[in-house]
Every structure is written in structure tokens, then in C-alpha cells.
Amino acid sequence: MNTKKPKQRQIVWRQPDGSPVTCEEKLKVLNENLEEIRQSCQDAFEDALLMGCDEEQVRMVFESAIETMKNPHKTFKK
């Protein structure tokens, strides 16, 4: 069995003004967080499929979960 991870495209993390994040420690944390999210999603996806769920529905539910995330740091202008 091939246990090699598929190559992930290197992400250029950007700040709100479009400039890249350059701090190595921040990049390390961002990339580690993303890998954890990918693994958690993969595990949950496989569980759902093993329990007989429809693949397309599971993908839609995951997308919906991302779309409903709230930014707790966003400032609102009046």
C-alpha cells in the first residue's frame, strides 16, 4: 500500500493588503494548522463514507461548515 502523502501545492499566505506573510514562525504555524485541518477532514470524510453517507453530500456539508465560520476579529463600520 502506498502511504506516501500527495504533494500539496505550496501556499503563499497573504495579509489583508495582499502582501505575503514572511515571518517564518507564522508560516510554520499556518502550515501546521492547515495540515491538521486536512487530516481531520480526511478522517471525518472516511468515517462518513464507511458509515454509508453519500460522498457528494459529505463534501457539501464540509463546505457549508467552512462558509459559516465567523471572523471574531473583524471590525464593523457604522
C-alpha positions in Angstrom: 0.0 0.0 0.0 1.3 3.5 -0.9 1.4 5.6 2.3 3.1 8.5 0.6 1.2 11.8 1.0 0.2 13.5 -2.2 2.3 16.6 -2.8 0.5 19.8 -1.7 1.0 23.0 -3.5 3.0 25.5 -1.5 0.6 28.2 -0.3 1.7 31.8 -0.3 -0.1 33.2 2.8 -1.2 36.8 2.3 -2.0 39.7 4.5 -5.2 41.7 4.0 -3.3 44.2 1.8 -2.2 41.4 -0.4 1.5 41.3 0.7 2.9 37.9 1.6 3.4 36.8 5.2 7.1 36.5 5.6 7.6 35.6 9.2 9.0 32.1 9.3 7.3 31.3 12.7 3.9 32.5 11.4 4.3 30.4 8.2 5.2 27.3 10.2 2.1 27.7 12.4 -0.2 28.4 9.4 1.2 25.4 7.5 1.0 23.1 10.5 -2.6 24.2 11.2 -3.6 23.5 7.6 -2.1 20.0 7.7 -4.0 19.3 10.9 -7.3 20.5 9.3 -6.6 18.4 6.2 -6.0 15.3 8.3 -9.1 15.9 10.5 -11.2 16.4 7.4 -9.8 13.3 5.7 -10.5 11.2 8.8 -14.1 12.6 9.1 -14.7 12.1 5.4 -13.5 8.5 5.5 -15.7 7.8 8.6 -18.7 9.2 6.9 -18.1 7.1 3.8 -17.6 3.9 5.9 -20.9 4.7 7.6 -22.7 4.8 4.2 -23.0 8.5 3.7 -23.2 10.0 0.2 -19.8 11.4 -0.8 -21.2 14.5 -2.5 -23.4 15.3 0.5 -20.4 15.0 2.9 -18.4 17.4 0.7 -21.3 19.9 0.7 -21.6 19.7 4.5 -17.9 20.3 4.9 -18.0 23.3 2.5 -21.0 24.7 4.4 -19.1 24.4 7.7 -16.3 26.5 6.2 -18.7 29.1 4.8 -20.3 29.6 8.1 -17.1 30.4 10.0 -17.1 33.8 11.7 -14.2 36.2 11.9 -14.0 37.2 15.6 -11.5 40.0 14.8 -13.5 41.7 12.1 -14.3 45.3 13.0 -17.6 46.6 11.9 -18.0 50.1 10.5 -21.2 52.1 11.2 
